């Protein structure tokens, strides 16, 4: 009898795990009549201020523990699995040198931009380097977002979107009508459209 109960419990555990994985996998299915948009996001001057290190803090359902990675100037950000949560923190360089990444208590950092007792501050919880999908009526195929790190008068930091470039492919998606000047596809080559930013802050 105990053996049967043990087998039943094991079977239920395996079934639950498979159902959980199936739910996550279902979220990876591309909706019908849609396509993915590649997103290339970077912080162009991440190393301009020697007193801080920009750290990416990634958590998610497929990670055994949080991942911490130093952000380098100009490199494309990546969060891995699409359902991972991606946050960017400003970490005092001397603190990182002293404790290493495992000694950083990101969970204690206030969400309103104030620094924690360790001096760590949240810069962004909204910059998402993952892919996104749009309907096939939308000819957008790629986005290039360039952020800049700025220092405020009070010594705190913030990220602003400095430049945004979008690529469109009107030969594969959209109504087939060429866009306005600077946006229309030519001979099947995705076109680009730049939009300079006047220092709009990340929210």
ROKE-541077 format. One line per 4 residues: their letters; for each residue z negated, x negated, y of N, C-alpha, C. Coordinates in steps of 0.1 Angstrom, whole numbers, plus 5000, padded with zeros to 4 digits. Example, Ala and Ser with C-alpha at 12.3 -4.5 7.8 and 13.67 -1.06 7.14 Angstrom:
REM ROKE-541077
AS	4922,4868,4943,4922,4877,4955,4922,4868,4967  4929,4872,4978,4929,4863,4989,4921,4871,5000
This chain:
REM ROKE-541077
XXXX	5000,4992,4988,5000,5000,5000,5000,4991,5013  4991,4981,5013,4991,4972,5024,5004,4965,5026  5010,4961,5015,5023,4955,5016,5034,4963,5022  5034,4976,5019,5043,4986,5025,5041,4987,5040
XXXX	5028,4988,5043,5025,4989,5057,5029,4977,5065  5027,4965,5059,5031,4953,5066,5046,4952,5068  5054,4956,5057,5068,4957,5058,5073,4967,5069  5066,4978,5070,5069,4988,5080,5067,4983,5094
XXXX	5056,4976,5096,5053,4970,5109,5063,4960,5113  5066,4951,5104,5077,4941,5107,5090,4947,5110  5094,4958,5103,5106,4965,5106,5106,4971,5119  5095,4977,5123,5094,4984,5136,5094,4973,5147
XXXX	5088,4962,5145,5088,4951,5155,5103,4946,5157  5110,4943,5146,5124,4939,5147,5132,4949,5154  5131,4962,5151,5138,4972,5157,5136,4973,5172  5123,4972,5176,5120,4972,5190,5126,4961,5198
XXXX	5126,4949,5192,5131,4937,5198,5146,4939,5200  5153,4944,5189,5167,4946,5190,5171,4956,5201  5163,4967,5202,5166,4977,5212,5164,4971,5226  5153,4963,5227,5151,4957,5240,5163,4948,5244
XXXX	5168,4940,5235,5179,4931,5238,5191,4939,5240  5193,4950,5233,5204,4959,5236,5204,4965,5249  5192,4968,5255,5192,4974,5268,5196,4963,5278  5192,4951,5276,5196,4940,5286,5210,4937,5285
XXXX	5215,4937,5272,5230,4935,5270,5238,4946,5276  5233,4958,5276,5240,4969,5281,5243,4967,5296  5233,4961,5303,5234,4959,5317,5245,4948,5320  5249,4940,5310,5259,4930,5312,5273,4936,5311
XXXX	5275,4948,5306,5288,4954,5304,5294,4957,5318  5306,4952,5320,5313,4955,5333,5317,4970,5333  5314,4977,5344,5318,4991,5345,5333,4992,5344  5337,5004,5340,5351,5006,5338,5358,5006,5352
XXXX	5371,5001,5352,5379,5000,5364,5372,4992,5375  5366,4981,5371,5359,4972,5381,5361,4958,5377  5358,4949,5385,5359,4934,5383,5348,4927,5389  5345,4915,5384,5334,4907,5390,5339,4899,5402
XXXX	5330,4897,5411,5332,4889,5423,5324,4876,5422  5331,4865,5422,5324,4852,5422,5317,4850,5435  5304,4844,5435,5297,4842,5447,5293,4827,5447  5297,4820,5458,5294,4806,5460,5285,4805,5472
XXXX	5273,4802,5469,5262,4802,5480,5256,4788,5481  5255,4783,5493,5249,4770,5495,5241,4770,5507  5232,4760,5508,5225,4757,5520,5230,4743,5525  5237,4743,5536,5245,4731,5539,5236,4719,5544
XXXX	5224,4722,5549,5216,4712,5554,5202,4712,5548  5201,4714,5535,5188,4716,5529,5179,4704,5530  5185,4692,5532,5177,4680,5533,5176,4674,5547  5178,4682,5557,5178,4677,5570,5163,4675,5576
XXXX	5154,4682,5570,5140,4681,5574,5132,4674,5563  5128,4661,5565,5122,4653,5555,5108,4658,5551  5102,4666,5560,5088,4670,5557,5087,4682,5547  5098,4688,5544,5098,4699,5534,5109,4697,5523
XXXX	5107,4704,5512,5116,4705,5501,5119,4719,5499  5132,4723,5498,5136,4737,5495,5136,4738,5480  5128,4747,5475,5126,4749,5460,5131,4763,5456  5140,4763,5446,5144,4776,5440,5134,4780,5429
XXXX	5129,4792,5430,5119,4797,5420,5125,4808,5412  5128,4807,5400,5136,4817,5392,5127,4822,5381  5126,4835,5380,5118,4842,5370,5127,4853,5364  5125,4857,5351,5133,4867,5345,5129,4870,5331
XXXX	5135,4881,5325,5132,4886,5312,5135,4876,5301  5145,4867,5303,5149,4858,5293,5143,4844,5294  5134,4842,5303,5128,4829,5306,5114,4829,5300  5110,4819,5293,5097,4817,5288,5087,4814,5299
XXXX	5092,4807,5309,5083,4804,5320,5093,4802,5332  5087,4803,5344,5095,4802,5356,5102,4788,5357  5114,4788,5363,5121,4776,5366,5120,4772,5380  5117,4760,5383,5116,4754,5397,5126,4743,5398
XXXX	5135,4744,5408,5145,4734,5410,5146,4731,5425  5147,4718,5428,5149,4714,5442,5164,4717,5446  5165,4723,5458,5179,4726,5463,5184,4715,5471  5196,4710,5468,5202,4699,5475,5213,4705,5485
XXXX	5215,4697,5495,5224,4701,5506,5238,4703,5500  5244,4715,5502,5258,4718,5499,5260,4722,5484  5250,4721,5476,5252,4725,5462,5252,4740,5460  5260,4745,5451,5260,4759,5449,5247,4764,5441
XXXX	5241,4774,5446,5229,4780,5440,5232,4787,5428  5223,4787,5418,5225,4794,5406,5212,4800,5400  5212,4812,5395,5200,4818,5390,5201,4820,5375  5213,4817,5369,5214,4819,5355,5217,4834,5351
XXXX	5208,4839,5343,5210,4853,5338,5210,4863,5350  5219,4873,5349,5221,4882,5361,5208,4890,5365  5199,4892,5356,5187,4900,5359,5175,4891,5363  5178,4878,5364,5167,4869,5369,5164,4872,5384
XXXX	5152,4869,5388,5149,4870,5402,5149,4856,5408  5155,4855,5420,5157,4842,5426,5151,4842,5440  5142,4833,5442,5135,4831,5455,5136,4817,5460  5136,4815,5473,5136,4802,5479,5124,4800,5487
XXXX	5117,4788,5485,5105,4785,5492,5106,4771,5499  5099,4770,5510,5098,4757,5517,5085,4751,5512  5085,4739,5506,5074,4733,5500,5071,4720,5508  5059,4717,5512,5056,4704,5518,5059,4693,5509
XXXX	5067,4683,5514,5071,4672,5505,5060,4664,5499  5050,4662,5507,5038,4654,5502,5031,4662,5491  5030,4675,5492,5024,4683,5482,5032,4682,5468  5045,4683,5469,5053,4682,5457,5051,4668,5451
XXXX	5051,4657,5459,5049,4644,5454,5035,4642,5447  5026,4650,5452,5012,4648,5447,5010,4656,5434  5014,4668,5434,5011,4677,5423,5023,4679,5413  5035,4676,5417,5047,4679,5409,5049,4694,5409
XXXX	5060,4699,5403,5064,4713,5404,5054,4722,5397  5048,4717,5386,5038,4725,5379,5025,4728,5386  5023,4720,5397,5011,4722,5405,5013,4732,5417  5025,4737,5418,5028,4746,5429,5025,4760,5425
XXXX	5017,4767,5433,5012,4781,5430,5021,4791,5439  5033,4793,5434,5042,4802,5441,5037,4817,5441  5029,4820,5431,5024,4834,5430,5014,4837,5441  5009,4827,5448,4999,4829,5458,5005,4830,5472
XXXX	5018,4828,5473,5025,4827,5486,5027,4842,5492  5022,4844,5504,5024,4857,5510,5039,4861,5511  5042,4874,5511,5056,4878,5511,5061,4880,5526  5052,4878,5536,5056,4881,5550,5060,4868,5557
XXXX	5062,4857,5550,5067,4845,5556,5056,4835,5560  5043,4840,5559,5032,4831,5562,5030,4821,5551  5025,4809,5554,5023,4799,5544,5011,4802,5536  5011,4797,5524,5000,4799,5515,4989,4788,5518
XXXX	4978,4788,5510,4968,4778,5512,4973,4764,5509  4984,4763,5501,4990,4750,5498,5001,4746,5508  5003,4755,5518,5014,4753,5528,5028,4757,5524  5029,4764,5513,5042,4768,5508,5046,4782,5515
XXXX	5058,4783,5519,5063,4795,5526,5075,4801,5519  5076,4814,5518,5087,4821,5513,5098,4821,5524  5110,4816,5520,5121,4817,5530,5131,4828,5527  5133,4831,5514,5142,4842,5510,5138,4848,5497
XXXX	5139,4861,5496,5138,4869,5484,5150,4878,5482  5160,4876,5491,5172,4884,5491,5185,4877,5489  5185,4864,5490,5197,4856,5487,5199,4857,5472  5210,4862,5468,5213,4864,5453,5226,4857,5449
XXXX	5224,4845,5442,5236,4837,5438,5243,4842,5426  5238,4854,5420,5245,4859,5408,5258,4866,5412  5266,4869,5401,5278,4876,5403,5275,4891,5406  5285,4898,5412,5284,4912,5414,5298,4918,5410
XXXX	5298,4931,5409,5310,4938,5405,5314,4948,5416  5327,4950,5418,5332,4960,5427,5343,4968,5420  5346,4979,5425,5357,4987,5419,5371,4980,5421  5380,4983,5412,5393,4977,5413,5401,4981,5426
XXXX	5396,4992,5433,5402,4995,5445,5399,4985,5456  5389,4977,5454,5384,4967,5463,5390,4953,5459  5399,4947,5467,5406,4935,5463,5397,4922,5465  5385,4924,5468,5376,4912,5469,5374,4905,5456
XXXX	5376,4892,5455,5374,4884,5443,5364,4873,5444  5361,4869,5456,5351,4858,5458,5345,4858,5471  5333,4853,5472,5325,4852,5485,5320,4838,5485  5321,4832,5497,5315,4819,5500,5306,4820,5511
XXXX	5293,4818,5509,5282,4820,5519,5275,4807,5522  5276,4802,5534,5269,4790,5538,5257,4793,5547  5245,4789,5542,5233,4791,5550,5229,4778,5556  5221,4779,5567,5216,4767,5574,5201,4769,5575
XXXX	5193,4758,5573,5179,4758,5575,5176,4754,5589  5168,4762,5596,5164,4760,5610,5149,4759,5611  5144,4751,5620,5130,4750,5623,5126,4758,5635  5116,4766,5634,5112,4774,5646,5102,4766,5655
XXXX	5100,4771,5666,5091,4763,5676,5077,4761,5671  5072,4771,5662,5059,4770,5657,5058,4761,5645  5069,4755,5641,5069,4746,5630,5073,4752,5616  5074,4765,5616,5079,4772,5604,5094,4771,5603
XXXX	5099,4775,5592,5114,4774,5589,5120,4788,5586  5133,4789,5587,5140,4801,5584,5154,4797,5580  5160,4806,5572,5174,4804,5568,5183,4814,5575  5194,4809,5580,5204,4818,5587,5217,4817,5580
XXXX	5225,4828,5580,5238,4827,5574,5248,4822,5585  5253,4810,5583,5262,4804,5593,5276,4807,5591  5281,4808,5579,5295,4811,5577,5297,4819,5564  5307,4828,5565,5310,4837,5554,5325,4837,5552
XXXX	5330,4833,5540,5344,4833,5537,5346,4842,5525  5356,4851,5526,5359,4860,5515,5373,4858,5510  5375,4859,5497,5388,4858,5491,5392,4872,5485  5405,4875,5488,5410,4888,5484,5423,4886,5475
XXXX	5425,4894,5466,5437,4893,5457,5443,4907,5457  5453,4909,5466,5459,4922,5468,5470,4925,5457  5473,4914,5450,5483,4916,5439,5477,4922,5426  5464,4920,5424,5458,4925,5412,5449,4937,5415
XXXX	5443,4938,5427,5434,4949,5430,5438,4955,5443  5431,4966,5446,5434,4973,5459,5446,4982,5458  5449,4987,5469,5460,4997,5470,5474,4991,5469  5474,4977,5470,5487,4970,5470,5493,4968,5484
XXXX	5485,4973,5494,5490,4971,5508,5483,4959,5513  5492,4950,5519,5487,4938,5525,5477,4941,5536  5466,4933,5537,5456,4936,5547,5460,4931,5561  5451,4931,5570,5453,4927,5583,5456,4912,5584
XXXX	5459,4907,5596,5462,4893,5597,5451,4884,5592  5454,4875,5584,5444,4866,5578,5438,4871,5565  5442,4883,5561,5436,4888,5549,5446,4891,5538  5459,4891,5541,5468,4896,5531,5471,4885,5520
XXXX	5473,4889,5508,5477,4880,5497,5491,4876,5499  5495,4864,5495,5508,4859,5495,5512,4853,5482  5523,4858,5476,5528,4853,5463,5518,4852,5452  5509,4862,5452,5499,4863,5441,5487,4853,5443
XXXX	5487,4846,5454,5476,4837,5457,5465,4844,5464  5452,4844,5460,5442,4851,5467,5441,4845,5481  5439,4854,5491,5439,4850,5505,5424,4848,5508  5422,4841,5520,5408,4839,5524,5407,4845,5538
XXXX	5395,4849,5542,5392,4854,5555,5378,4849,5559  5378,4842,5570,5365,4835,5575,5359,4844,5585  5346,4845,5585,5338,4851,5595,5326,4842,5599  5328,4836,5611,5317,4828,5616,5305,4836,5619
XXXX	5293,4831,5617,5281,4839,5620,5274,4833,5632  5268,4841,5640,5260,4836,5652,5245,4835,5648  5243,4829,5637,5229,4826,5633,5221,4838,5629  5227,4847,5621,5220,4859,5617,5210,4855,5606
XXX	5198,4859,5608,5187,4855,5599,5187,4862,5586  5183,4855,5575,5182,4861,5562,5170,4871,5563  5171,4882,5557,5160,4892,5557,5153,4891,5543
